[in-house]
């Protein structure tokens, strides 16, 4: 089945996006126009999501555009791209959030009646009234998984070097929070200080490597922070 229908999983993923976007009363006789607002359109993940959305929309006689800035993800550039998308009078927008508060105070002030859902990374709780729903994983649970692996392979604890793409994106912050909660142990307060400092034998390096939204940067940062680590041992959280 996988070889015969290579886009099946992609169809399933974007079906939820399209269902979430088509929430306003719309004229069924006219094709609908949706857009996905990516963190960066040249990222392979967002290209794949955009292609899947376009395919699923076409099957319904609609269109789905992939919009957003190119190059390193930045919340100001995403806000500008979102403002341009809102000028298109779309029937719905799916947004992968970079900086929740900034978007709420700028581009999303012009949202009006345009249905909005988030995917990949959500708005912060204080801004979630602006969107109709969220399509994505439980990032806290996701973050606990590398914590479980670390505990399995180093039950005595150790020192962690966290490689991350951005401190602004809510999904990545929640994954780091899940990792820290797992390593701190049962009963650790969710709001406890971010850095691990000896709890259950675990330490975190003082510098958090960020800006790792492309594999090449991951390798460079790995050699800087862990000069003796083999290149294949690094992977962004």
DRENROMAR-217318 format. One record per atom (N, C-alpha, C, O, CB): residue in one letter; x, y, z. Coordinates in steps of 0.1 Angstrom, whole numbers, plus 5000, padded with zeros to 4 digits. Atoms other than C-alpha are relative to their C-alpha. Glycine has a CB too. Layout:
AXYZ/...
***
This chain:
X500849885000/X500050005000/X500950135000/X500650224993/X499150005012/X499249884999/X502850245009/X500650044986/X500750154983/X501149995010/X499449975013/X504450204975/X499050044990/X499350124981/X500849884995/X501049965010/X501250234956/X499450135003/X499050204993/X498949895000/X500649874996/X499950534975/X500950085009/X500750095021/X498649985007/X498949934991/X503050734987/X499550125007/X500150165017/X501250034991/X500449884994/X500951034996/X498849985010/X498250075014/X499650104989/X501150034992/X498350855017/X500150075014/X499150135018/X499849855002/X499849944987/X499750975051/X499950154999/X499450215008/X501349955006/X500049855002/X500151325037/X498550044999/X498150145005/X500850044988/X501449965001/X496451325027/X499350005013/X498550085016/X499349904990/X500750004987/X495351215061/X500450125009/X499550175016/X500449875007/X499549894992/X497451485077/X499350134996/X498850215005/X501550025000/X500649875004/X496151775056/X498550005000/X497950104999/X500550034986/X501550014999/X492551645057/X499550085012/X498550155012/X499549865000/X500349934987/X492451775093/X500150154998/X499350225003/X500849955012/X499849865002/X493852105082/X498850064992/X498350174996/X501350034993/X501149945008/X491152155055/X498750005007/X497950095006/X499949924987/X501350004992/X488352045078/X500050115010/X498950175012/X499949865007/X499949894991/X489552295103/X499850134994/X499250225000/X501349995008/X500149875007/X489752575078/X498650034995/X498150144995/X501050014989/X501349985006/X486352515063/X498950015011/X498049925011/X499749894990/X500949994989/X484452625094/X499050114999/X498050115006/X500850025013/X501049895002/X482652935082/X499049964990/X499349884981/X500750134996/X501050035010/X479352925062/X500550064987/X500750184986/X498750065004/X499449965013/X480552935026/X499149964989/X498349864990/X501449944998/X500850045012/X478852924992/X500649884993/X501749884988/X499950124990/X499550135004/X479152564981/X500350004985/X501049924979/X499149895003/X499950005014/X478952664944/X501350054995/X501750024984/X498950084994/X498749945004/X482252844943/X501249935007/X501149895018/X500050155004/X498950064994/X485652694948/X500650085012/X500550205012/X501149984990/X499449934989/X487352774981/X501550024999/X502149944992/X499649925013/X498649975000/X490752924986/X500650015014/X500250105022/X500250144992/X499450014987/X492852835016/X501550034998/X502050034987/X499849865006/X498649985000/X496452905025/X500649955013/X500049955024/X500450154998/X499250044989/X499052755048/X501150115002/X501950134992/X500649864999/X498949904997/X501353025064/X501149935007/X501049905019/X499450125008/X498950084994/X504652845070/X501050095007/X500950225006/X500749934989/X498949924993/X507552955092/X501050044989/X501650144990/X500749915011/X499249975012/X509652935060/X499649904989/X499549784991/X501549995004/X500550085011/X508552805026/X501049914994/X500749824987/X499350094990/X499050085006/X511852665017/X500549885009/X501549815006/X501250084996/X499850114991/X511852415046/X499449874994/X498249884991/X499550035014/X500650125006/X511352055034/X498749955007/X497849915000/X501049885001/X501250034993/X508751995061/X498850074995/X497750024992/X500150025015/X501149925005/X506552285050/X499749984986/X498649994981/X500350155003/X500350035015/X507052205013/X499149884999/X498249874991/X501349984993/X500850125000/X505651865020/X498650025004/X497649974998/X500749895009/X501349964995/X502751995040/X499250084990/X498050054987/X500050075013/X500749925010/X501952245013/X499649924988/X498549944983/X501050114996/X500450095011/X502051984986/X498849925003/X497949894995/X501249924995/X501250084996/X499651765005/X498850085001/X497750034997/X500349945014/X501249914999/X497252055012/X499550034986/X498350034984/X500350125008/X500449965013/X497252154976/X499349884993/X498349894986/X501250044991/X500650125006/X496551794965/X498649975006/X497749944999/X500949885003/X501350034993/X493751744991/X499050104996/X497850074993/X500150005015/X501049905004/X492152074981/X499649984986/X498450004983/X500750145002/X500350025014/X492352004944/X499049884999/X498149894990/X501349964992/X501050115001/X490451674950/X498650055004/X497649985000/X500449895010/X501349944996/X487651894964/X499650114991/X498550174992/X500050055014/X500349895009/X487752144936/X500450135005/X500050245000/X498650004997/X499649874994/X489452404958/X501550024998/X502149944991/X499749995016/X498549975001/X492952554961/X500650025014/X499950075023/X500350124991/X499349974988/X495452564989/X501450054997/X502249974990/X500149875009/X498749935003/X498552794987/X500949985012/X500549985024/X499850144997/X499050004989/X501752765007/X500650144999/X501350184989/X501149894998/X499549874999/X502753115018/X500950025011/X500949945021/X498850105001/X499049974989/X505453265040/X501350044994/X501650044982/X500149885008/X498749965004/X508953395039/X501049894997/X500749775001/X500650095011/X498950105002/X512053215027/X501250045009/X501350155014/X500550004985/X498849974992/X515353185045/X499749985015/X498649925018/X500450144999/X500150034986/X515853165083/X498750065006/X498350175003/X501150065008/X501349964994/X512553185102/X500150115009/X501050125018/X499349885007/X500049884991/X511753515118/X498650055002/X497850064992/X500950114995/X501449964997/X508553635135/X499650124993/X498450134989/X499850015014/X500449885007/X508653975119/X499649984985/X498750034980/X501150115001/X500350045014/X508853835084/X498849924998/X498049934989/X501249934994/X501250085001/X506153585091/X498850095002/X497850074995/X500049895011/X501249914998/X503853865104/X499750084987/X498650104984/X500450105012/X500249935012/X504454055072/X499349914989/X498449964982/X501350064994/X500650105010/X503653745051/X498549975004/X497749964995/X500849875000/X501450034996/X500453685072/X499150124996/X498050104992/X500049985015/X500749885004/X499354045066/X499650004985/X498550034981/X500750135003/X500250025015/X499753985028/X499049904997/X498249914988/X501349984993/X500950115002/X497853665031/X498650045003/X497650014996/X500349885008/X501349954996/X494953835048/X499450104990/X498250114989/X500150075014/X500549915011/X494754085019/X499449924988/X498849984979/X501150094995/X500550095011/X493853784996/X498649965001/X498149894992/X500949884999/X501450044998/X490353745010/X499949854999/X499049804992/X499150074990/X500150145001/X490953375016/X498949945009/X498350025017/X501449945006/X501150064992/X488353135030/X500549935013/X499749895021/X499349894991/X499550064988/X490653005057/X501650004999/X502149994988/X499549865003/X498550004999/X494353015069/X500449905010/X499849905021/X500550145003/X499350084990/X496452755086/X501450065003/X502150094994/X500249854995/X498849924996/X499252915106/X500949925009/X500549865019/X499650135007/X499050064992/X502452755119/X500750125008/X501550195002/X501149924992/X499649884993/X503253005147/X501550005004/X502049905008/X499150015013/X498749984995/X506653145154/X500050085013/X500650035023/X500950084990/X500049914987/X506053425180/X498550045002/X498050134996/X500950124998/X501549994997/X502453405194/X499650155003/X498750214997/X499649915011/X500449874996/X502353745211/X500250104989/X499350194988/X500850045013/X499749915010/X503953935183/X498950004989/X498450104984/X501449984994/X501150015011/X501453795157/X498750055005/X498050124997/X499949854996/X501349964995/X498553865180/X499950165000/X498950214999/X499749955014/X500049864999/X499654225184/X500250074987/X500150204986/X501150045010/X499749945013/X500354285147/X499049944990/X497949984989/X501449984996/X500850055011/X499054075118/X498649955004/X497749974996/X500849894993/X501250064997/X496353895136/X498950105005/X497750065006/X500249905011/X501049894997/X494654225146/X499150024987/X498050084988/X500750135004/X500749985013/X493554225109/X499249874996/X498749864985/X500950044989/X500650135003/X492153865111/X498550014996/X498149954986/X500149915011/X501449985003/X488453975111/X499349875001/X499449805011/X499950064986/X500850135000/X486153685101/X500749894993/X500149784991/X498750034994/X499350105007/X488753485083/X500349885010/X500949905020/X501450054994/X499850124992/X488753125098/X501549975001/X502249974991/X499349884996/X498650034997/X492153055114/X500249885008/X499549865019/X500750125006/X499550104991/X493652735127/X501550005000/X502150064991/X499549864994/X498650014999/X497152665138/X500549854998/X499749765000/X500550055013/X499550135002/X499352365129/X501550005003/X502150115002/X499849944986/X498650014996/X502852245139/X500350075013/X500850005022/X500950064989/X499949924987/X503052515166/X498850095002/X498450154993/X501450085000/X501249944997/X500152665184/X500250145005/X501450185009/X499249925010/X500049874993/X499353015197/X500149975015/X499849865020/X498850084997/X500050014986/X500053065234/X498650015006/X497750064999/X500950115006/X501450004994/X497053015258/X499350145000/X498150144997/X500149955014/X500749875000/X496453395260/X499550044987/X498750134986/X501050105006/X500449955014/X496053425222/X499149894993/X498849914982/X501250034992/X500750115007/X494253095215/X498550034996/X497949954988/X500049885008/X501449965004/X490853265213/X499950054985/X498950064980/X499550115009/X499949955013/X492053395179/X499849884989/X499649914978/X501250074998/X500050115009/X492053045163/X498949915003/X498449905014/X501449935000/X501250094999/X489352785157/X500549865005/X499749795011/X499349984987/X499550134995/X491652485165/X501449984997/X502050074991/X499249884993/X498650035001/X495052325165/X500249864994/X499649775000/X500850025013/X499650145006/X496452035143/X501449985003/X502350054998/X499750004985/X498650034997/X499551885158/X500149905012/X499149855016/X500750135004/X499850114990/X501051655184/X500050065014/X500050195015/X501449934997/X499849964986/X501251675222/X501550025002/X502249925003/X499449895010/X498549975000/X504651845224/X500649975014/X501849935014/X500250154997/X499550044987/X505051785262/X500349855000/X501449815004/X499050035011/X499850145001/X504651415256/X501149964990/X501949874993/X498749924996/X498950025009/X506951425226/X501350035007/X502349955005/X499850104988/X498749974994/X509651595247/X500449905011/X501649885013/X499950135006/X499650104990/X509451325274/X500649884994/X501449815001/X498749955007/X499450125006/X510451055249/X501550004999/X502249915003/X499549994986/X498550004999/X514151165245/X500450005014/X501549955017/X500550134993/X499650014986/X514151205283/X500049855004/X500949815012/X499050085008/X500050144997/X513150845286/X501249924994/X501849845001/X498749934995/X498850075007/X515850735261/X501350045008/X502149955010/X500150054986/X498849964992/X518450945281/X500149925013/X501249885017/X500050155002/X500050074987/X517450775313/X500349854998/X500949795007/X498650015007/X499750155003/X517650425297/X501449984998/X502049895003/X499249964987/X498650025004/X521150475283/X501050065010/X502150015011/X500250064987/X499149944989/X522550685312/X499250015013/X498850125017/X500650144995/X500949994988/X520550595343/X500750085012/X500050125021/X499749865005/X499349924990/X523250765364/X499950154998/X500450235006/X501449965001/X500149865004/X522551095347/X501250044991/X502049964987/X500050095013/X498949955009/X524951315327/X499750154997/X498950225003/X500149924987/X500149865004/X525351655310/X499450004986/X499849934977/X501450064999/X500849995012/X522951755282/X500550134992/X500750234998/X498550015003/X499949885009/X523651985252/X498850004991/X498649914983/X501449994991/X501249995008/X520352095237/X500250084988/X500650194988/X498950065009/X499949935013/X520352175200/X498550034996/X497749944995/X500749914990/X501349965003/X517252375191/X500050104989/X501050174987/X499350065013/X500049915011/X516052585162/X499650145005/X500050244999/X499049964990/X500449874995/X514352865182/X499450005014/X498849905017/X498950064990/X500649994987/X513352975217/X498750074999/X498050085010/X500950085009/X501249935001/X510353165204/X498849914996/X497649944999/X500150104989/X501150095004/X508352865190/X499449925011/X500249855018/X500549914988/X500650074989/X505852725214/X500149855000/X500349795011/X498550045001/X499950155000/X506052365202/X501449965005/X501549865011/X499849954986/X498750034995/X509852365208/X500250025014/X500949945021/X501150074991/X499849974985/X509652525242/X499349895008/X499849845018/X499450135003/X500750104993/X507052265252/X500749865000/X500749795009/X498649984995/X499250135001/X509251975240/X501150015010/X501449915016/X500549984985/X498949994990/X512152105261/X499449995014/X500149935023/X500750144998/X500650024987/X509752135290/X499749865004/X499949815015/X498750095001/X500350144998/X508651775286/X501349925003/X501349835011/X499449944988/X498750064997/X512351665285/X500450025014/X500849935021/X501050054990/X499649974986/X513151845317/X499149945010/X499649895020/X500050165001/X500950064991/X510051725334/X500349855002/X500349805013/X498650014996/X499750144999/X510951365326/X501349975008/X501349885016/X500149944986/X498750024993/X514551395338/X500050045015/X500749985023/X501150074993/X500149964986/X513551575370/X499349895008/X499649885020/X499350135001/X500750114993/X511251285379/X498650045004/X498150155002/X500749975012/X501449994997/X507751235391/X499850105011/X500550115020/X499449865005/X500349904990/X506151525410/X500750134998/X500550225006/X500349955013/X499349875002/X508451795395/X499050104995/X498250074986/X501149984989/X500949905004/X506452115392/X500250044986/X501350054981/X500150125009/X499949965014/X505652215356/X500750134999/X501450164989/X498650004994/X499449865002/X506752575363/X501450015006/X501950125007/X499150105007/X498750004994/X510052465378/X501050074991/X500850074979/X500549865004/X499049935008/X513152655366/X500449924988/X500549804989/X501350045009/X499750075012/X514152565331/X501249925000/X501149804996/X500150104989/X498750085001/X517752455335/X500149895010/X499849915022/X501150105001/X499750114991/X518552125349/X501350035007/X502350065001/X500149864993/X498849974992/X521152165377/X500249895010/X500349925022/X499850145007/X499650114992/X521951825391/X498849915005/X499149815011/X500650065012/X501150084996/X518451685396/X500149864994/X500349854982/X498750064995/X499850145004/X518751305394/X501349984992/X501349894984/X498849964992/X498850015007/X522251355382/X500150074986/X501150054979/X500349864998/X500049945014/X521351565351/X500450155001/X499950225009/X498649984994/X499649875002/X523051885341/X499750054986/X499749964977/X501550025004/X500149955013/X522452115312/X501150104997/X501550185006/X498650074998/X499049905003/X525152305294/X499450145000/X498350164997/X500649974986/X500549874998/X524952675300/X499550074987/X498650154987/X501150095006/X500449945013/X524652765263/X499049904993/X499349784991/X501250024991/X501050085008/X521552645244/X500250044985/X500050154981/X498650035005/X499849985015/X522452605207/X498750024993/X497949934993/X500849894994/X501349975007/X519752775186/X500350034986/X501550044982/X499350115007/X499849975014/X519152865150/X500349884992/X500949894981/X501150114998/X499650125007/X519352505139/X498849954992/X498249844995/X500449895010/X501150045008/X516552495113/X500449934987/X499549904979/X499150124997/X499550075011/X518752335087/X501049905004/X501849935014/X500550094989/X499150114995/X520752005090/X501550055001/X502250015010/X499949884992/X498649965000/X524052175081/X500450085012/X501550065018/X500350094988/X499749924987/X523852415111/X500149915012/X500849935021/X498950115002/X500050104989/X523152115134/X501449955001/X502049935011/X499049894998/X498750065000/X526451965123/X501150105005/X502050065013/X500449954986/X499149904996/X528352285127/X500050035015/X501050035022/X499850144993/X500249974986/X526952355162/X500549885008/X501049905019/X498650035003/X499650124993/X527651995172/X501550005002/X502049975013/X499649874993/X498550004999/X531352035164/X500550115010/X501550105016/X500650024987/X499649894991/X531452365184/X499849965014/X500649985023/X499150134996/X500450034986/X529652235215/X500549875005/X500849855016/X498550015001/X499650134996/X530651875214/X501149954990/X500849874981/X498849905000/X499050025010/X533951855195/X500349854998/X500849824987/X501250075003/X499650145001/X534451485202/X498849914995/X499049794993/X500549955013/X501250085004/X530851375192/X500049974985/X500450064977/X498750075004/X500150035015/X530451195158/X498850084994/X497850115001/X499849854998/X501149925006/X528351405134/X498649945000/X497750025002/X500450034985/X501350065000/X525551155132/X499350005013/X498149965014/X500149864994/X500650014987/X524951185169/X499150125003/X498450125013/X501049995010/X500849884998/X523351525166/X498750004993/X498649964981/X500850134996/X501349985006/X519651585160/X499250105007/X499250105019/X499249865000/X500749894993/X517451885167/X498849945007/X498149845002/X499550104990/X501250054992/X514651835193/X498850074993/X497750054998/X500250045015/
***
